[in-house]
Amino acid sequence: MRGFGPVDRGTEKIIYGWLLLAVMSLVFAGIFALLVAMARTPVIEDLLPLGRDYIYVALVGHVDLAVVIWFLAFEGFLWALTSTAHTGTSIFSRNLGLVSVILSALGMALVVVSAIFGLGPAELANYVPVLVTPVFYAGLLLFASGILLNLINTLFTLLKVKRDGKKFPVLTFGMAVAGVAVFSAFLCFALSGYYQWATGKIFIDSERLFWGGGHILQFANTVSMVTVWIYLSRLVLKEDPVSPPVAKVLFIFYLLFVLPAPFIYFFHDTAEQAYKDIFTNLMRWGLGPSTAIFMLASVWKIFSGKRLWRNPGFSSLALSIAVFVLGGVIALLISGVNTKIPAHYHCVIGAVTIAFMGLFYEVVPAFNRALWSKRMAAAQPYLYSLGILLFAVGLYMAGSHGVARKTYGHEQNLNNIAKVISMSIMGIGGLVAIAGGITFVLNALLTLVRRQGEDAGSAADHEAVGLEKL
């Protein structure tokens, strides 16, 4: 791989496989976003599986692909990359790495198939909404199994690094912490599921099942986003926002709230309000301090250095931070159960997505892939970020006027002009964000399927982005 430490061809293929899987998850997430819109369209809605109720099925497909699968697949790419190419170490087991990618890909395929054909009713649980059908559950389990195997492979690769007497680079360290958070989240899911089974529950309560682990997954997503901020700062600004020793201390602070999480299940029934409150407080107090320091340090580097607003890595770094800050401000203003809540978390997950997209543009040349269109790459972060901004502002305004969350169609009770205007702003923002997502997916797919040197149009428009040696 160009620009990195030496890795064998097999390792490079596994890293590339995770990157391709991550991009494909966004392809299908976009398809389901379109299906959500179609499910709200008169006449067409009656032609879809499950009729008018299909909107809920499409929402499950979109949310799981755009948030759960996209994030974990890209994090899978980052684990494989930072444990090998950044340490100059070959992956522990190429066979295990290949199996992990294949399992996750098969799992994603089952999720897509079950949602496209509406194989079961939707249950809109927080963090991981589901379709009540064995096919969907099998898809989630297969995908999670692939992620878990990737984590195990990463762990043994890092043990090789330690045996060779090497220190973990800060990016490797950050993703190792994210890996611990994912493992902790999976353990929470398992304990919650076991508890419900042991107490004789006939039907699994998805809200209770995914509540605790879902909160811990947000630690993994936030730590991964912060790691990407450091990465982008290094690539485009040529320096880290904070020194590696300080960064490692800040990463360890996250662990203080991640590691105790599974033990909560030994003290509280998942039906108790205390169970929900503890995980909420873990996330509330555990994510803020370290993330704020990383954020302020990154902002300082952005404004004290050369500002390269046409560079998609630079703009993605700046916009990710800006959207994340907006999400934090909205969180402080939340009152009641209304659309202010989704306004908050759409900003937060949007910030993670913007950072991941920006890193894609910067690292893809290392795989001998010329960026298909620099012009599209330069515009895309602004387009997507504008969409998220309008979407969140519209939801916040609607929440301020009493529009309830998780309501659709006539259930939204848009009975005054303020509510109509607010939800219209949200709708426009959604369309703009979808356009930004389509722009990224189109550029990314055409980049990944063409090796550098193949005819990809105008050389001026499709020039490969240089990647400095790390």
C-alpha angles and dihedrals in degrees: 000000000000116000095017139082116283116285129168123254093253092056091048091053091053092050090048090048092058091048092051091047091052092052092046090054088060090049091059092039087059091049090054091047086057091047090053088056092047090050088061093050118100116247092007091065090062092055095057125092110276089013116235092358089066090089089074092050091050090048090055091051093047097046096046093047097040097044114017103031099032093049096045094043092051089046087051087056091049093049092051092044101045095043093052118018093037093049099037090240128130117236115273095240124008091192092053089046092051093047091050092055093045094049092050091047092051090047092052090048091055091049090051095047094047091050097044092053095037094235094174143011118276125251109195098208120166117267097000113034113191146199111232098236132103091238092061094045090049089052093052091047094049092048092048090047090056091050091048092050089049089053091050090049090049091050093054091044089055090049087056088053091053093046088055088056095246126142121232113256112233093254090052090048092050093051090046088059089049088051091053089051092052092048090049090049092051089050089052090052091050094048092047092049092047091050092053091046093047092052091055100253110171093196123038113237101223093194091059093038096057101029100090099035090042090060091050091049086062088062089055092048093047094046089049091050092050090048089053090049088057090045094050092045089053093047101044103023095034094229140073118252090230132015116269095248092052091045091053091052090051091050091051089055089064089056092059087070098035101052098056093051100092091051090063088077091064092059106034136047111234088234092062121099088224089064091057094042095052094054091045090053093046089058094040095054100027102053101045110063102049094037091051092053093048089047096050092045091050092049089051091053091047094054097036094052137053111300112224102184095171091055106095092211092055096042091046090053093050095042094046090056093045094050091045090053090051089052090052093050092050089050089059090053098049115124125166129355104299143111092294085083096060088041087061099046095042087060092049096047089041089056091053091049093049091052093048092048091050092052091051090062091051101046104035094086088065087071092057091258120134113217104256097219125010090185092058090045091052093052100037100077090053093047094049094042092050089052092051090047094052092042092053095043090050092050092047092051091047091050090051087059094048104263107157122230122247093028124124139185116351090353089074089072095214093186101154139046094251092059092046093050092046095051090044089056088049091051093050090048090051091053092048091048091049089051089052090049092049090050091054095045093048093049093043096049094047088048095050096048095050124069118219111272095036116118107273102160127263113019090215092054098040102040113146116251112241118238118206117225110261 
